[in-house]
Amino acid sequence: MRTVRHQVYGIAIGLAAVLAPGLVANQAQAQNTEPHRIAVVDVGYIFKSHTGIRTQVAKIEADLKAFDAELKDKREQLRVMAAKLKDLSPGTPDYAALEEQITDMDAKLRLEMNRKRKELADAEAKIYFDNYQHIAEGVKFLAGHYKINLVLRYNSEEMKEGEGQSVIRGVMKNIVYHDEQLDMTPGVMQYLDRVIKTQVAGKPAATSPR
């Protein structure tokens, strides 16, 4: 995304120390002795743990909770109207009018429910889409700065012996072992801090240096 790329350069100042210790200390030696440099990043952990992302998702969840409460009130109105319908004689004008009102209200309620849930689902998807772009840009920036040419996604979740799903996820991990000094996750988290704070503050994106 163009905006994200522009933000990279505005955020770059002071970012040289955000990556895990060890990559900095060993940079010169690694360049001379290793043809390729590899790092890892836990994208799942970032999505679950980053305060800025969690705040964005929490807003969507609050909107959904408020809508569900509103929906509950309207369903209660329908229930009351349906109860009144039982007191009327089928075939009478009053019965037909109330029945039509109930049918119309129920149809509108279903349409509104589907529309709102899709709207919130799309909003949540956009949060994950946009922040993944930020994560990818952060990884790219840090990889370029530290001369890393391969970054692998991994899962840092520890296996829990008594939980079957946790064990399955642990057994299926693609990366069995990595040096902790290769973990780029903390650096990307700090990169996201700066990007999101810049967005919240409404600051204009910095232009790319020539």
C-alpha positions in Angstrom: 0.0 0.0 0.0 1.4 3.4 -1.0 0.6 5.0 2.4 2.3 2.3 4.3 5.4 2.6 2.1 5.6 6.3 2.8 5.2 5.7 6.5 8.3 3.4 6.5 10.6 6.4 5.8 8.9 8.6 8.4 9.3 5.8 11.0 12.8 4.8 10.1 14.6 7.3 12.4 15.5 5.7 15.7 14.4 2.2 14.6 17.8 0.7 14.3 17.7 -0.7 17.8 14.3 -2.3 17.8 15.3 -5.8 16.6 16.2 -8.5 19.1 19.7 -8.3 20.6 22.2 -10.4 18.8 21.3 -9.5 15.3 23.0 -6.1 15.9 26.0 -7.5 17.7 26.6 -10.2 15.1 25.8 -8.2 12.0 29.4 -7.6 10.7 30.5 -11.1 11.5 27.4 -12.7 9.9 27.9 -10.7 6.7 31.4 -12.1 6.4 30.7 -15.7 7.3 27.1 -16.5 6.2 26.0 -16.4 2.6 22.4 -16.0 3.7 20.8 -14.6 6.9 17.5 -15.9 8.2 15.1 -14.5 10.9 11.6 -15.5 12.1 8.5 -13.6 13.0 5.3 -14.7 14.9 2.5 -13.0 13.0 -0.2 -14.8 15.0 1.3 -13.5 18.2 1.4 -9.9 16.9 -2.3 -10.0 15.9 -3.3 -11.4 19.3 -1.1 -9.3 21.4 -0.5 -5.9 19.8 -2.4 -3.2 21.8 -3.2 -1.1 18.7 -4.7 -4.1 16.8 -6.6 -5.3 19.8 -8.1 -1.8 20.3 -9.3 -1.8 16.7 -10.8 -5.2 17.0 -12.4 -4.4 20.3 -14.2 -1.5 18.7 -15.8 -3.8 16.1 -16.7 -6.3 18.9 -18.3 -3.4 20.9 -20.3 -2.3 17.8 -21.5 -5.9 17.3 -22.5 -6.2 21.0 -24.5 -2.9 20.7 -26.2 -4.1 17.6 -27.1 -7.4 19.2 -28.7 -5.5 22.1 -30.7 -3.4 19.6 -31.7 -6.6 17.8 -32.9 -8.2 21.0 -35.2 -5.2 21.6 -36.7 -5.4 18.1 -37.2 -9.1 18.5 -39.0 -8.5 21.7 -41.3 -6.0 19.9 -42.1 -8.7 17.4 -42.8 -11.2 20.1 -45.3 -8.8 21.8 -47.0 -8.1 18.4 -47.3 -11.8 17.7 -48.9 -12.3 21.1 -51.5 -9.6 20.3 -52.2 -11.4 17.0 -53.4 -14.5 19.0 -56.1 -12.3 20.5 -57.5 -11.4 17.1 -59.7 -13.5 14.9 -58.1 -14.7 11.7 -59.7 -13.2 8.6 -60.6 -9.9 10.3 -59.2 -6.5 9.0 -57.4 -6.0 12.3 -55.8 -9.4 12.1 -54.7 -9.0 8.5 -53.2 -5.5 9.2 -51.2 -6.7 12.2 -50.1 -9.8 10.5 -48.8 -7.7 7.5 -47.0 -5.4 10.0 -45.3 -8.3 11.7 -44.3 -9.9 8.4 -42.9 -6.6 7.1 -41.0 -5.9 10.3 -39.6 -9.4 10.5 -38.3 -9.1 6.9 -36.7 -5.7 7.5 -35.1 -7.0 10.7 -33.6 -10.0 8.9 -32.2 -7.7 6.1 -30.8 -5.3 8.6 -29.2 -8.1 10.6 -27.5 -9.5 7.5 -26.4 -6.1 6.3 -24.9 -5.1 9.7 -23.2 -8.4 10.3 -21.6 -8.2 6.8 -20.6 -4.6 7.5 -18.9 -5.6 10.8 -17.3 -8.7 9.3 -15.9 -6.6 6.4 -14.6 -3.9 8.9 -12.8 -6.6 10.9 -11.3 -8.1 7.8 -10.0 -4.7 6.8 -8.3 -4.4 10.2 -6.5 -7.6 9.6 -5.7 -6.8 6.0 -4.3 -3.3 6.7 -2.3 -4.5 9.7 -0.8 -7.4 7.8 0.4 -4.9 5.2 2.0 -3.0 8.1 3.6 -6.2 9.4 4.9 -7.1 6.0 6.4 -3.6 5.5 8.0 -3.7 9.0 9.5 -7.1 8.2 10.8 -5.8 4.9 12.3 -2.7 6.5 14.0 -4.6 9.3 15.2 -7.3 6.9 16.7 -4.7 4.7 18.4 -2.9 7.6 19.9 -6.0 9.0 20.7 -7.6 5.6 18.4 -10.5 6.2 17.2 -12.2 3.0 14.7 -14.8 4.4 12.1 -14.3 7.1 10.0 -17.3 8.1 6.7 -17.2 9.9 6.6 -19.3 13.0 4.3 -20.0 16.0 5.8 -19.3 19.5 2.9 -20.8 21.4 4.0 -23.5 23.9 2.4 -26.9 23.8 0.0 -27.7 26.7 0.1 -31.4 27.4 -3.5 -31.6 28.7 -5.0 -29.7 25.7 -5.3 -31.8 22.6 -5.6 -28.9 20.1 -2.6 -27.2 21.6 -0.6 -30.5 21.2 -1.7 -30.8 17.6 -0.7 -27.2 16.8 2.7 -27.8 18.5 3.4 -31.0 16.6 2.5 -29.3 13.3 4.8 -26.4 13.7 7.0 -25.9 10.7 10.0 -24.6 12.7 11.1 -27.0 15.4 14.0 -24.8 16.7 15.4 -21.3 16.2 17.9 -19.2 18.0 16.0 -16.6 20.0 18.3 -13.9 18.7 16.7 -14.4 15.2 13.2 -13.5 16.4 12.1 -10.4 14.6 8.7 -10.2 16.4 9.7 -7.6 19.0 11.0 -5.3 16.3 7.9 -5.6 14.2 5.7 -4.9 17.3 7.6 -1.6 17.9 7.3 -0.8 14.2 3.6 -1.2 14.4 3.5 1.0 17.5 4.9 3.8 15.5 2.7 3.2 12.4 -0.5 3.1 14.4 0.4 6.1 16.6 1.1 8.1 13.4 -2.3 7.1 12.0 -4.2 7.9 15.2 -2.4 11.3 15.4 -3.5 12.0 11.8 0.0 13.0 10.8 0.7 13.2 7.0 2.8 10.4 5.6 6.4 11.2 5.0 7.6 11.3 1.4 10.2 8.9 0.2 13.8 10.3 0.3 15.5 10.6 -3.1 
